[in-house]
Amino acid sequence: MCAALHVTRQGYHAWRKRPPSAHDLRDAELAAAISEIYTASRGIYGAPKVFQELKKAGVRTSRKRVARIMRDNGWAGTTRGCAKRPKGEAKQAAPQPCAAPDLVRRDFAAGGPNEVWFADITYVRTHQGWLYLAVLMDVWSRRVVGWSMSARMTAELADDALRMAIARRRPPEGCIHHSDHGSQYASLLLGKTMREAGIEPSMGSISSPWDNAAMESLMGVIKAECVHARTFESRDQAALEIFEYIECFYNRVRTHSALGYLSPEEFERANWPEEDRHPMAA
C-alpha cells in the first residue's frame, strides 16, 4: 500500500501515531453538538437551522463548517415534496354562491396575534383510506391555533378546527379567517360560527394557490416532516402522530427563519405580553 501511495513505511507509521489536530478535535466537538440538535429536530433541520441553534447555545462556528460536518456524517435536512390528492377529488373548487371577498390580497404579514388566520384542508394516506386534516394558522406567529381530523371532508371538519381556535385564542372582533373556495369554507355552518365570534371571512381567487401561499407552505411542511416519511396502518395512528407533531414539535420546538429562528411558542412568549393572552393561548 505504501508503494501505491508513494510514501515510506516510516512516514506512514508516523502519520498513524500522530495525535489528532486541534482542528480535528474541534470538528469532533461540533459533530457531537450537531448530532444532538439534529436528533432533537427529528432529522428535519438542515445546516442553516442547525447553525442558528448552535448560535443560540453560544457555540461559535461558521455555517460552512456546520454544512461540511453534516455532509461528512450523512445528516441531511428534510426537503418538501409534492402531495398527491385522492383520486376523484376536484383539484380546484367551483365558485360558491356565498363566497367571501379577498381581505388579505397576498399580504402574509400581521402586526399582532389573532389578526389574520389562514385555513386549509389536506389529505393523508393510510392503509385504511384517506384521513382529512383541517388546520388554522395565525400568520403572525406561524402557530397552528386549530386543527381537526376526520375520515370525511365535511363542513364539520373545518368548523371543528375553527371552534378549537376560537376556544384557545378568544380572537377580537374583526379577526380575518382566510381560505380557498372549498365548499367546507363556504358552508352555512362555518359562516354561522364566524358570525357568532365576530370573525371576518376572506377567500382568495379561484384556481390561485398563491392567494393562500402561507397555508400551502405550512401544509408542505407538515407533509414533508410528518407524513411522507411514514407509513400509517390506520387513521388512528396517523391522527396520533399528526397531533404529536403539531402540538409537541411544530408549535413548541420547530424554528422558523421568518420568526428569527424561534419556534411559534417562543416567538409569542417574546412578543405577546402574558397579561394580554387568553389562558389557553399560552
MOHU-V849269 format. One record per pair of residues at least 6 apart in sequence whose ideal C-beta (glycine too) atoms are under 6 Angstrom apart, sorted by the first residue. I is the first residue (numbers start at 1). GAP is how many residues later the second one is. Records with the same first field share a line. If there is no record, write none. Layout:
I: GAP ; GAP
This chain:
2: 7 ; 10
30: 31 ; 39
31: 38
34: 16 ; 35
37: 13 ; 16
38: 37
44: 34 ; 181
45: 32
46: 31
47: 19 ; 20 ; 23
49: 206
50: 16
51: 12 ; 15
52: 209
78: 146 ; 147
80: 140 ; 144
81: 147
83: 140
86: 37 ; 44
92: 115
93: 88 ; 89
96: 85 ; 90
98: 88
99: 82 ; 87 ; 104
100: 101 ; 102 ; 103
102: 100 ; 102
103: 73 ; 99
104: 74 ; 98
108: 31 ; 106
110: 6 ; 29 ; 30
113: 27 ; 159
114: 55 ; 57 ; 61
116: 23 ; 60
117: 19 ; 21 ; 60
118: 19 ; 21 ; 60 ; 96 ; 97
119: 17 ; 60
120: 95 ; 99
121: 11 ; 13
122: 11 ; 97
123: 7
124: 7 ; 9 ; 103 ; 114
126: 106 ; 108 ; 109 ; 112
127: 106
128: 106 ; 107
131: 18 ; 104 ; 107
132: 18 ; 21 ; 25
133: 16
134: 14 ; 23 ; 24 ; 27
135: 9 ; 12
136: 9 ; 10 ; 25 ; 29
137: 7 ; 81
138: 7
139: 75
141: 123 ; 126 ; 127
142: 114 ; 122
143: 108 ; 121
144: 102 ; 107
145: 20 ; 23 ; 24
146: 15 ; 18 ; 19
147: 14
148: 9 ; 12 ; 13
149: 90
150: 7
151: 84
155: 29 ; 32 ; 34
158: 26 ; 27 ; 32
159: 30 ; 31 ; 34
162: 31
166: 31
168: 112 ; 113
169: 112
170: 108
173: 25
174: 26
175: 24
176: 24 ; 26
177: 17 ; 22 ; 24
178: 24
179: 6 ; 24
180: 24 ; 32
181: 22 ; 25
194: 7
204: 7 ; 8
205: 6
209: 7
226: 19
232: 6
251: 13 ; 14
252: 11 ; 13
253: 10
254: 9
255: 6 ; 8
259: 8
